[in-house]
Amino acid sequence: MADLPLADIRFGRAAPGIGVRDIGVARDFYTRVLGFRCVFENGDPVGFLVLKKDGAEIHLSCKADHRPSTVNVMHLFVSDAAALYVHCEAQGVRIIKRLADKDYGQRAFVLADPDGNRIDIGERREGRPDSAAGR
């Protein structure tokens, strides 16, 4: 088998697949609290959703015995992490790590969705190098 010419293959956006116990509760959180919109659903009853907001896409899959990861399942890059942090606090979202300026050039915080999935929210700080270049 010949080597795959990876340099010639372009990759598109990545969409994290996140497990949830109750797809309705998860849909409400991601749409009402984070502003995503549902663009696709599958199953009867619904067991899979595709959610989008601007350039971000999330896939939710219902799994009755889902257990949240102890690490972040996704990093969302946003234009104003501080404003989203205030909004999340006002909505009663569980904050895992408070908003802080990081030494790698981002202002970031970590929240938990209703299933305990950890989501890292970050904004590139002006005038700082971004170690996550290309994100």
C-alpha positions as CSV (number, residue, x, y, z in Angstrom):
1,M,0.0,0.0,0.0
2,A,1.4,3.4,-1.0
3,D,1.9,6.1,1.5
4,L,-1.1,8.5,1.7
5,P,-0.1,12.0,0.5
6,L,-1.3,13.7,3.7
7,A,0.2,17.0,2.6
8,D,-2.3,17.1,-0.3
9,I,-5.4,16.4,1.8
10,R,-7.2,19.3,3.3
11,F,-9.1,18.9,6.5
12,G,-12.3,20.8,7.3
13,R,-13.9,21.8,10.6
14,A,-14.1,19.2,13.3
15,A,-17.3,18.7,15.2
16,P,-17.1,17.1,18.6
17,G,-19.5,14.3,19.4
18,I,-20.8,14.7,23.0
19,G,-22.7,12.1,24.9
20,V,-25.8,13.2,26.9
21,R,-28.3,11.4,29.1
22,D,-31.4,13.5,28.1
23,I,-31.3,14.9,24.6
24,G,-34.1,17.4,25.4
25,V,-32.3,18.9,28.4
26,A,-29.1,19.1,26.4
27,R,-30.9,20.7,23.4
28,D,-32.4,23.3,25.7
29,F,-29.0,24.1,27.3
30,Y,-27.0,24.4,24.0
31,T,-29.8,26.4,22.3
32,R,-31.2,28.6,25.1
33,V,-28.0,29.2,27.1
34,L,-25.2,29.1,24.4
35,G,-27.3,30.2,21.4
36,F,-26.8,27.3,19.1
37,R,-29.5,26.2,16.7
38,C,-30.5,22.7,15.9
39,V,-29.9,22.0,12.2
40,F,-30.5,18.2,12.1
41,E,-32.1,15.6,14.3
42,N,-32.3,11.8,13.9
43,G,-34.3,9.0,15.5
44,D,-37.8,8.4,16.9
45,P,-37.4,9.3,19.6
46,V,-34.7,11.7,18.7
47,G,-31.3,10.4,19.8
48,F,-28.9,12.5,17.8
49,L,-28.7,16.3,17.1
50,V,-26.4,18.6,15.1
51,L,-26.2,22.1,16.5
52,K,-24.5,25.1,14.9
53,K,-23.6,28.6,15.9
54,D,-21.5,30.7,13.6
55,G,-18.5,28.5,12.7
56,A,-19.0,26.1,15.6
57,E,-20.7,22.7,15.2
58,I,-21.6,20.2,18.0
59,H,-23.0,16.7,17.6
60,L,-25.0,15.4,20.6
61,S,-25.8,11.7,21.0
62,C,-28.2,10.3,23.6
63,K,-26.8,7.6,25.8
64,A,-28.8,6.7,28.9
65,D,-25.7,5.5,30.9
66,H,-23.5,8.4,29.8
67,R,-20.8,9.4,32.3
68,P,-19.1,12.8,31.8
69,S,-15.3,12.9,31.1
70,T,-13.0,14.3,33.7
71,V,-11.3,16.3,31.0
72,N,-12.6,19.0,28.6
73,V,-14.6,17.4,25.7
74,M,-14.4,20.6,23.6
75,H,-12.8,24.0,23.2
76,L,-15.0,26.8,21.9
77,F,-13.3,29.8,20.5
78,V,-15.4,32.9,21.1
79,S,-15.1,36.7,20.4
80,D,-15.8,37.7,24.0
81,A,-15.1,35.2,26.8
82,A,-15.8,37.7,29.5
83,A,-19.3,38.5,28.2
84,L,-20.1,34.8,27.8
85,Y,-18.8,34.1,31.3
86,V,-21.2,36.7,32.8
87,H,-24.1,35.4,30.7
88,C,-23.4,31.8,31.9
89,E,-23.2,32.8,35.5
90,A,-26.5,34.7,35.2
91,Q,-28.1,31.5,33.7
92,G,-26.9,29.4,36.6
93,V,-24.4,27.4,34.6
94,R,-21.9,25.4,36.7
95,I,-18.5,26.9,36.3
96,I,-15.6,24.5,36.7
97,K,-12.7,27.0,36.2
98,R,-13.3,30.7,36.6
99,L,-12.5,33.2,33.9
100,A,-8.7,33.9,33.8
101,D,-6.0,35.2,31.5
102,K,-3.8,32.3,30.6
103,D,-0.1,32.4,29.9
104,Y,-0.6,30.8,26.5
105,G,-2.4,33.9,25.2
106,Q,-6.1,33.2,25.9
107,R,-8.8,34.5,28.3
108,A,-10.6,31.3,29.2
109,F,-13.0,29.5,31.5
110,V,-14.5,26.0,31.8
111,L,-18.2,25.3,32.2
112,A,-20.2,22.1,32.6
113,D,-23.3,21.3,30.6
114,P,-26.2,19.6,32.4
115,D,-24.6,16.2,31.9
116,G,-21.3,17.4,33.4
117,N,-19.5,17.5,30.1
118,R,-16.6,20.0,30.5
119,I,-16.4,22.7,27.9
120,D,-13.4,25.0,27.6
121,I,-14.3,28.5,26.4
122,G,-11.5,30.7,25.1
123,E,-10.8,34.0,23.5
124,R,-7.4,35.1,22.0
125,R,-6.0,38.0,24.0
126,E,-5.0,41.0,22.0
127,G,-1.3,41.4,21.5
128,R,-0.5,38.0,22.9
129,P,1.0,35.1,20.9
130,D,-1.5,32.2,20.6
131,S,0.0,28.8,21.2
132,A,-3.2,27.4,19.7
133,A,-2.4,28.9,16.3
134,G,-4.7,27.9,13.6
135,R,-7.7,27.2,15.8
